[in-house]
Amino acid sequence: MKSSRFGRKILYFSLKQLGRMVILLFLVSAAAFFLVSVSPIDPLKVNVGQVALGSMSQEQIAKLSEYWGTDLPPAERFLSWAGDFIKGDMGTSLLYRQPVSHVIGVKLSNSLWLMAVAWLVSGAAGFALGTLAGANRGKTVDKVISAYALMTASTPAFWLALVLLMVFAVWLKMLPIGLSVPIGMEAAEVTLKDRVVHGILPCLTLSISGMSSILLHTRGKMIQVMESDYVLFAKARGESKSQIVFRHGIRNILLPALTLQLASVSEIFGGSVLVEQVFSYPGLGQAAVTAGLGGDVPLLLGITVISAAIVFTGNFTANVLYGAVDPRMRKGREGA
């Protein structure tokens, strides 16, 4: 009986969070659409060219405006786009001349493994270093790790990318200077090793820049655990420091750290936009910049919605996971 009641509460909580995520996606897409609509960038001038546009007749310009959809009011264009998007049609990219879904699929496949590896490495390394620092509060190892975390937290991702690029690609010549595959190589000749080697520096940059939050959070939680009454009782029973850390510390700080790491997807995703630009990595972030500068509204909106969906999914998973364990969070959300 209790298990079924608990299951209903979790289901209700999950559906409520899912509903909020859908509303947020709609609001994000609407905001992105109208921001693009009021942008000073003219898709016709950017993609056709000022000189070519000036030599066209009014009829030709009218046909181009109809093709680009610039002759319709913003609200009408948004509703038309939203209706097609719900049906699975994201439109056609004005720059790539391909379906938006295809362009996003190609770019996302390049970025997704990059972000996934960086997310896993930053989470695992941040948790390990935070645990080590918290268990040795005030000691040299804690001071060094804390200083490193504070320094990386205040370091812009693009600046860190430039430093790593200069050191490992320019000075030491150990790694390639950019792109996702060797220059001039056909797609059929590209191996997994080539892709991994070209992805090391972007992954390293995202891992270092995304590690500080989980590290500092884990350190703070570990300090609280080490100062708790049950740890003092464990010390009185003769348990060693390593036993206390693994039996009591990690067990109590793992779930909050996992929740925070799931919610940090937005940081990894946001950092990838700048990092991909520095390394000329053909991923979703670089495609978003290109679409924004080129006035490619269908592609920019598709990337915005897909990116927001990925970020919101991370937050949704974190909320549901924490709500399943902590009933106080469910009550707080239900009362909100």
N, C-alpha and C positions, 0 to 999 in steps of 0.2 A: 504494500500500500504506500509506504513512504517512498519507495523507489519510483513508483508511477507518478506520484505527486512531484517528486524532484525532477523527473523527466519532463513533465508538463511545464514546470517553471523554466527549465532550461530552453525548451522549445519556444515558449512565449518570449523569453528574453532574446533568443537568437532571431526570431522573426521581427521583433521590434528593432533590433540593431540592423537587420537586413533592410527593413523599410527606410530607416534613416539613411542608409548607404545609397539607396536608389534615389531618394530626394536630393542628397548631396551631389550625386552624379548629374542629375538634371540641372541643378543650380550652377554647377561648375561649367557644364557645357553651354548654358545660356550666357553666363558671364563671359566665357571665352569668345563666344560668337559676337556679342555686342562690342566687346573690346576690339576685336578684329575689324568690325564694321566701322568704328570711329577712328581707326588707325589712319595716319596720313599716307600710308603706302597704297598706291594705286596698282592693283594687279595688272591692269592693261599696260601701264607704262613700264612696270618692272619686267614683265614677261614678253611683251611685244617690242618694247623699246620706244623712246621718245621720238626718235627720227622716223622710224617706220610708222608710228601712230600718227605723226603729223602729215604723212604723205597719203593717208587713207581717206576715203570719202566718208561722209556721215553714215551712209548705208552700211559700209563695212564696219565702222566703229559700233553701230547699233547691233549688228550681228555678233560681233565679239562680246559686247556687253551682255547680250542674251545668253551667249555660250558660257561666259564667266558668272552669270547671275547677278551682275552689278546693277541691273536696271530695275530690280525689284526692291520693295521696302525691306529693311532688316528683319522685322518681325515675320513677314511672310516667308522670307528665305530661311529663317531659323525653323519655323514650323514645318516647312517642306523638308528640310534636312533631317529634323528629328523624326518625322514620320518614316522617311526612308531608312534611317539608321535603325529604328526599332524593327523594321522588316529585314534587317541584315545587309542593307545596301548603304555603305559608307560614302558612296560617290566615287568620282574619278579624280585622281590627283592632277592638278593643272600643270605641274612642273614635270612629273614623271610620265604623264599620259598613260597611266595604268590605274586599275582599281585601287582605292585607298587600302582596302583590306589586304591586297597583295603586297603593297609597299610596306605596310606596317608589319606584316608577317615576316618579310625578309629582314627588315631592320630590327625587329624585336628578337628574332632568333640570334642575331649578333650580340645584342645588348643583354639578353636575359641570362645567358650563362656567365657573362662578365659580372653582372650584378649579383647573381646567385652565389658565385664563388666568393666575391668580396663580402657579401652578407654573412656567409658561413664563417669565413676566416676572421672577420672583425668581431663576430659574436663569440667564437670560441677563444680567440686570443684575448679579447677584452674581459671575458669572464675569468679566464685563468689568471691574468695579471691582476685583476681586481680582487680576486680571492687571495692571492699571494700578498698583495699590499695590505688588505684589511686584516689578515691574520698576523701581520708583522707591523702593526701601527706604530709610527714614530721611529722605526728603524731605518737604516740606510736604504734598504730595498724599497720600503714604502715611499720614502722621499723621492727616490729616483723615478719610480713608476708614476707617482702623482704629478711630478714635474713634467714628465713626458706626456701624460694625459692632458694636462692644462695647456701645454704648448701646442699639441696637435689640435685641440678643441678650438684654439684661436687662430689656426692657420688655414687660410683659404685653400680649397681643394685645387683650384687652377694653379696657384703658386707652388704648391707641393708637387703637382704634376710637372711643372716646368723644371723644378729642381731635380727631380728624379730623371727626367728626360735628359737634362744636361749632364748629369753624373754618369748614368749607366749607358746612355746611347751616344752621347757626343764625346765625353772624355774617355771612358773605359771601353766604349764600343762593344759592350757585352750583349746588348739587346737592340732590336730594331728601333728606328726613330719614330715610327708611327704606322698607321694603317692596320688592317686586320690580317692581311696576307702579304707575301712578298710582291714587290712591284714588278709588273710585266709577266707574271706567272698566270697561266690559264687555270680556270676553276677546277678542271679535272686533275691538274697536277698538284693542287694544294693538299697538303697532308694535315693530319690532326696536330702533329708537332709544330708545323708552321703557325697554325692558329693559336696554339698554346703559348708559343714564344712571343707572338705579337700581342698577346693579351696579358702578359706578366706585369708590365708597367702600369696599364690602366687598373688592373685588379689590385696591385700593390697600393696605388694611390687611393682608391676607394676604401680599401681595408684600413689603411692608416687613418684616414680622415673620419671613418665611421666607427672607430674603436673607442674613442674617448668617453662617449656617453655611457655605454654599457660598463666600461672599466670603472668610472667614478661612482656609478650607481651600485655596482657590485661591491666595491670597496666600502661604501657607506653602510650597506646592509650587513656585510661581514663584520664590521666593527660593532654594530648593534648586537649581533649574535654572540661575539666573543665577550661582550660585557654583560650578557644576560645571566640570570640566576641559575638556569639549568646548566650553563657552561661552567659556572663556578662550582656547582655541585659535581659535575663531571671531573673537574680538576681535583676536587677533594677525594674522589674515588680513585684517583691515581691514573686517569687516562692521559695519554701523551697528547702533545699539541696536534700532531698529524691525525690522530684518532678523533680528536674533537672537531677538527676542520672537516674531515670526510664524513663523520657520523652525524654531526649536528649542524655544522656550518653550511656545507654545500646543499644539504637536504632542505634547509630553510630559505636559502637565497636563490635556488635554481628557478623556481616558478616565477618570482618577480623579474628575474633577469631575462627569462624566456619571453615573458609578456612585453617587456621593454624592447627586446630585440625584434619581435614581430611588429611592434609599432614604429620601429626605426627604418622600415622599408622606404618611407618618404625621403629620409636623409640620403640613403644610398641612391635612390632614383634621381633626386635633385642634383647630387654631386656628379652623377654620370653625364649629365648634360654638358657641364663645363669640361670634365675630363675627356670626353669624346672629342670635343672641339680641339683641345690641346694636342691630342694624339692623332687627330684626323681619323678617328675610328668610325666606320660607317654604321653607326647604331641608331637607335631611336632618338637619342638626345640630339645628335647632329642633324637628323632629319627634321626634328622640331624647329631647330634654329633656321634651317634652310627654308622650311615652309613659312615661317614667320617673316623672314626677310623677303621672300618671294611672293607674299600675298596668296599663298596656296591655302585658301580657307578650308576646303574639304579635308586635306591632309592634316592641317594643323588641328582642326576640331577632332578628327579621328584619333590622333596621337594624344590629345588632351584627355579625351574620355577614357581611352585605354590606360593611360598613365594613372589617371585618377582612380580607375577601377582597381589597378594593381595596389596602389597605396591604400585605398579604402579596404581592400580585402585583408591586407596585413593588420590594419587597425581593428577590423571586424573579428578576425581570428583571435587577436589579443584580448579584446573585450569578452568574447564568448569563453575563452579559456579561463580568464580570471574570474568571470562571473560564475562559471561552473564550480570553481573551488571556493571562492569567497562569497558567501551569501549577502554580505553587507553591500557589495557592489551591485548585486541584483536588485536589492531593495532601493538603493540610491537611484538606479536607472529607471526602475519602475515608478518611482515617485517623481521623476523628472518630467 
